């Protein structure tokens, strides 16, 4: 149990856990990972027979990581020390761990949420949305991504080398377990209002953002590649359609030069996102943050400095060609006002291709820099 000034509830939590251990005749300990309590929580826990370890680094995740490191059991069941979870009813967690699962998640939506136990915003927006994103990004069949009660095989979780120190530790454990191909299941668990008179440590918007940021940073495809593909295809196809003239949509609505210019800008943004995605994927796999899958192998075999630089060179030549044609038309006008929309479109298209080629050329060398440590190894 992570603990920071839980004197009001630590006793009932420890008593329930000890009751379960005695009733089920399990070799186990109750371990309190204290994060700097000053209200007597430590003394209460030790008086009841719990073992207390002091975790100096502040944060929910840091406290849990310190507790997991100090635990002596083969399995660990973790839960908050605010009496919102029932430590006297852990049978399903133990059962699933003993059948070979590496991570057993509690699911409060299946087990039951008492009135007032979860804020409206968390229950109907934050938790469902973040859980959906987690399932979508990482193909994890978990209905409650952020349940504070879960059980796991200690050595398996330690091997993941979890590093976050805040509330996002809960997301990191699930995501890294899925990436490590651990066996994950979930069981229903109940949630009731915590027994403290003070506000909880959780901060809705700050911690929600930290969870979302973690999920995005661990999946470059959804953060960069998919938005980049949408922007590139949408902008590129629209620009090609409008390259040689406006298109009438309906009635007085027409797509013309202004839409063409916007499409070129969208295409540039899309190619930038795709470049960021490729770079992020290479950095993540090279550093060991993400596993090396088939897309990463294809990316590393194609995204070499030579290949990308050659692509950028031909793109630059084509852009210069378009700009040269536009420049010739402008010269015939005596370098005055451009009245021909085609000249404007050729100029914008040429500049757009040159911009994409320049960023691709520099990205090519950045790819090479990233590969240097790998080649040295």
C-alpha positions in Angstrom: 0.0 0.0 0.0 1.5 3.4 -1.0 1.0 5.8 1.9 1.2 9.5 2.5 -0.5 10.7 5.7 -3.3 8.1 5.8 -3.7 7.9 9.6 -7.5 8.0 9.2 -7.7 4.8 7.1 -4.4 2.9 7.3 -5.5 0.8 10.3 -8.7 -0.5 8.7 -6.8 -1.3 5.5 -4.0 -3.2 7.3 -6.5 -5.1 9.4 -8.5 -6.2 6.4 -5.4 -7.4 4.6 -4.2 -9.4 7.6 -7.7 -10.9 8.0 -7.6 -12.1 4.4 -4.1 -13.5 4.8 -5.1 -15.5 8.0 -8.4 -16.7 6.5 -6.9 -18.0 3.3 -3.7 -19.3 5.1 -1.4 -17.5 2.7 2.3 -16.9 3.3 2.3 -13.1 2.9 3.2 -9.8 4.4 1.5 -6.4 4.5 4.0 -3.8 3.2 3.5 0.0 3.5 5.5 2.1 1.1 5.6 5.3 3.0 6.2 8.5 1.0 7.0 10.9 3.9 4.0 10.6 6.3 4.0 12.9 9.3 0.6 12.1 10.8 1.4 8.9 12.6 0.6 6.5 9.7 3.9 4.7 10.1 3.4 4.1 13.8 -0.1 2.7 13.3 1.0 0.4 10.5 4.0 -1.0 12.5 1.8 -1.5 15.6 -0.5 -3.7 13.6 2.3 -5.8 12.3 2.8 -4.3 8.8 6.3 -3.8 7.5 7.0 -0.1 6.5 9.6 0.9 4.0 10.5 4.6 3.5 10.5 5.8 -0.1 12.3 9.1 -0.3 11.4 10.0 -3.9 8.1 11.7 -4.0 5.1 10.6 -6.1 2.5 7.8 -6.3 4.6 5.9 -8.8 7.8 6.3 -6.9 6.1 5.0 -3.7 4.8 1.9 -5.6 8.1 1.2 -7.3 9.9 1.4 -4.0 7.3 -0.9 -2.4 7.5 -3.5 -5.2 11.3 -3.4 -5.0 11.2 -4.1 -1.3 8.5 -6.8 -1.4 9.5 -10.3 -0.5 6.7 -12.3 -2.1 6.5 -14.0 -5.5 3.3 -12.0 -6.1 2.3 -8.5 -5.1 -1.2 -7.1 -4.7 -1.3 -3.4 -4.5 -4.0 -1.0 -3.5 -4.5 2.5 -2.1 -4.5 2.9 1.7 -7.6 5.1 1.8 -10.1 2.3 2.4 -11.7 2.7 -1.1 -10.7 -0.9 -1.9 -11.6 -4.0 0.2 -8.4 -5.8 1.1 -10.4 -8.6 2.8 -11.7 -9.8 -0.6 -8.7 -10.6 -2.7 -9.6 -14.2 -3.6 -10.0 -13.5 -7.4 -6.6 -11.8 -7.6 -4.8 -14.7 -5.9 -6.7 -17.3 -8.0 -5.8 -15.6 -11.3 -2.2 -15.2 -10.3 -1.9 -18.8 -9.3 -3.3 -19.9 -12.7 -0.3 -18.2 -14.5 -1.3 -14.7 -15.2 1.4 -12.1 -14.9 -0.8 -9.0 -14.3 -4.4 -9.1 -12.8 -6.2 -5.8 -13.2 -9.2 -4.9 -11.1 -12.2 -3.6 -12.9 -14.4 -1.2 -10.9 -17.0 -0.9 -13.6 -17.7 -4.6 -13.5 -17.4 -4.9 -9.7 -19.5 -1.9 -8.7 -18.8 1.7 -7.9 -20.6 3.0 -4.8 -22.3 6.4 -5.0 -19.8 9.2 -4.4 -16.8 6.8 -4.8 -15.7 8.2 -8.2 -16.2 11.8 -9.4 -18.6 12.2 -12.3 -15.9 13.5 -14.6 -13.6 10.6 -13.8 -16.4 8.0 -14.1 -18.0 9.1 -17.4 -15.2 11.0 -19.2 -11.6 10.6 -17.9 -11.4 6.9 -17.1 -13.5 5.6 -20.1 -11.7 7.9 -22.6 -8.2 7.1 -21.4 -9.1 3.4 -21.1 -10.4 3.4 -24.7 -7.2 5.2 -25.9 -5.1 2.6 -24.1 -7.0 -0.3 -25.7 -6.9 1.3 -29.1 -3.2 2.2 -29.0 -1.8 -1.0 -27.5 -4.5 -3.6 -28.2 -5.0 -4.3 -24.5 -8.4 -5.8 -23.6 -8.7 -4.0 -20.2 -11.9 -2.3 -19.3 -10.5 -0.2 -16.4 -7.0 1.0 -17.3 -6.5 3.0 -14.0 -7.8 0.8 -11.3 -5.7 1.2 -8.2 -6.0 -2.4 -7.1 -4.1 -5.0 -9.1 -2.0 -8.0 -8.6 1.1 -9.1 -10.5 4.1 -11.4 -10.5 6.8 -9.3 -8.9 9.8 -10.4 -11.0 7.9 -9.9 -14.2 7.0 -6.3 -13.3 10.6 -5.6 -12.1 11.9 -6.8 -15.4 9.9 -4.0 -17.2 12.0 -1.4 -15.4 9.1 1.0 -14.9 10.4 4.6 -14.4 7.5 7.1 -14.0 7.1 8.6 -10.6 3.6 10.1 -10.7 0.0 8.8 -11.2 0.8 7.7 -14.8 2.7 4.8 -13.2 -0.7 3.0 -13.4 -0.7 3.4 -17.2 2.9 2.6 -17.6 2.5 -0.8 -15.8 -0.3 -1.9 -18.2 1.3 -0.6 -21.3 4.8 -2.0 -20.6 3.2 -5.3 -19.6 1.4 -5.5 -23.0 4.6 -4.6 -24.8 6.5 -7.2 -22.9 3.8 -9.8 -23.9 2.9 -10.5 -20.3 -0.3 -12.5 -19.6 -2.9 -9.9 -18.5 -6.4 -10.5 -17.2 -8.9 -8.6 -15.1 -11.3 -9.4 -12.3 -14.3 -7.4 -10.9 -13.5 -5.3 -7.8 -15.6 -2.9 -5.9 -14.9 0.8 -5.2 -16.4 2.8 -2.3 -15.8 6.4 -1.1 -12.5 6.7 0.7 -12.5 7.2 4.4 -10.4 10.3 4.6 -11.7 13.7 5.6 -9.1 15.5 3.4 -9.1 15.8 -0.4 -7.4 13.0 -2.4 -3.9 13.4 -3.8 -5.2 12.9 -7.3 -5.5 16.1 -9.4 -8.1 15.6 -12.2 -6.7 17.7 -15.1 -3.0 17.5 -14.2 -2.9 13.7 -13.7 -5.3 13.1 -16.6 -2.9 15.0 -18.9 0.0 13.0 -17.5 -1.7 9.7 -18.3 -2.7 10.9 -21.8 0.8 12.2 -22.5 2.3 8.9 -21.5 0.0 7.0 -23.8 0.8 9.2 -26.8 4.5 9.2 -26.2 4.6 5.4 -26.2 2.8 5.1 -29.5 4.4 7.2 -32.3 2.0 5.8 -34.8 -1.0 7.4 -33.2 0.9 10.5 -32.2 2.6 11.2 -35.5 2.1 8.7 -38.3 -1.6 8.4 -38.6 -2.3 12.2 -38.3 0.6 12.7 -40.7 -0.9 10.3 -43.3 -4.3 12.0 -43.0 -2.8 15.5 -43.5 -0.5 14.4 -46.3 -3.2 12.5 -48.3 -5.9 15.1 -47.7 -3.6 18.0 -48.6 -1.8 16.2 -51.5 -4.9 14.9 -53.2 -6.7 18.2 -52.9 -3.7 20.1 -54.3 -3.4 17.8 -57.3 -7.1 18.2 -58.1 -6.9 22.0 -57.9 -3.5 22.3 -59.6 -4.9 23.3 -63.0 -8.0 25.1 -62.0 -10.9 25.6 -59.5 -13.5 23.0 -58.8 -17.1 23.8 -58.5 -18.7 22.0 -55.5 -22.3 23.1 -55.4 -24.1 26.3 -56.4 -21.8 29.2 -55.7 -19.3 27.2 -53.6 -16.0 26.6 -55.4 -12.6 25.5 -54.4 -9.9 27.7 -56.0 -6.4 29.1 -55.4 -6.9 29.9 -51.7 -7.9 26.2 -51.1 -4.9 25.1 -53.2 -2.5 27.1 -51.0 -4.1 25.8 -47.8 -3.8 22.2 -49.2 -0.1 22.7 -49.9 0.5 23.9 -46.3 -1.5 20.9 -44.9 0.7 18.6 -47.0 3.9 20.2 -45.6 2.6 19.7 -42.0 1.6 16.1 -42.8 5.1 15.2 -44.1 6.6 16.9 -41.1 4.5 14.7 -38.8 5.5 11.5 -40.8 9.1 12.5 -40.4 8.7 13.0 -36.7 7.0 9.6 -36.5 9.8 7.8 -38.2 12.4 9.6 -36.1 10.5 8.9 -32.9 10.1 5.2 -33.8 13.8 4.8 -34.5 14.9 6.6 -31.3 12.4 4.5 -29.2 13.5 1.2 -30.7 17.2 2.1 -30.6 17.0 3.1 -26.9 14.9 0.0 -26.0 11.9 2.0 -25.1 9.7 0.2 -27.7 10.1 -3.3 -29.1 11.6 -3.8 -32.5 8.6 -5.0 -34.6 8.3 -5.6 -38.3 7.5 -1.9 -39.1 10.6 -0.9 -37.3 12.7 -3.3 -39.3 11.2 -2.1 -42.6 11.8 1.5 -41.5 15.4 0.9 -40.6 16.1 -0.9 -43.9 14.6 1.9 -46.0 15.1 5.1 -44.0 18.8 5.3 -44.5 20.7 8.6 -45.0 21.4 7.7 -48.7 17.9 6.7 -49.6 16.2 9.7 -48.0 18.8 12.2 -49.3 18.3 10.8 -52.9 14.5 11.2 -52.5 15.0 14.8 -51.2 17.3 15.6 -54.2 14.7 14.5 -56.8 12.0 16.3 -54.9 14.0 19.4 -54.9 14.7 19.2 -58.6 10.9 18.8 -59.3 10.1 21.8 -57.1 12.7 23.9 -58.8 11.3 22.9 -62.1 7.8 24.1 -61.1 9.1 27.3 -59.7 11.2 27.8 -62.8 8.1 27.6 -65.0 6.3 30.0 -62.8 9.3 32.4 -62.7 9.4 32.4 -66.5 5.7 33.3 -66.7 6.3 36.1 -64.2 9.3 37.4 -66.2 7.1 37.6 -69.3 4.8 39.9 -67.3 7.8 42.2 -66.5 7.8 41.0 -62.8 4.6 42.9 -62.2 1.4 41.7 -60.5 0.6 38.1 -61.1 -2.9 37.9 -62.6 -2.7 34.3 -63.8 -3.8 31.9 -61.0 -1.8 29.1 -62.6 1.4 31.0 -62.0 0.5 31.4 -58.4 -0.3 27.7 -58.0 3.0 26.7 -59.7 4.9 29.0 -57.4 3.2 27.6 -54.2 3.6 24.0 -55.4 7.3 24.5 -56.2 8.0 26.1 -52.8 6.1 23.4 -51.0 8.1 20.6 -52.7 11.3 22.4 -52.0 10.3 22.8 -48.3 9.5 19.1 -48.0 12.8 18.2 -49.8 14.9 20.4 -47.5 13.3 19.0 -44.3 13.7 15.4 -45.7 17.4 16.0 -46.5 18.2 17.2 -42.9 16.1 14.3 -41.5 18.2 11.9 -43.6 21.3 13.0 -41.7 19.4 12.8 -38.4 18.5 9.2 -39.2 22.2 8.5 -39.7 23.1 10.1 -36.4 20.6 8.0 -34.6 22.0 4.8 -36.1 25.6 5.6 -35.0 25.3 4.0 -31.5 23.7 0.9 -33.1 26.5 0.5 -35.6 29.1 1.0 -32.8 27.5 -1.8 -30.8 
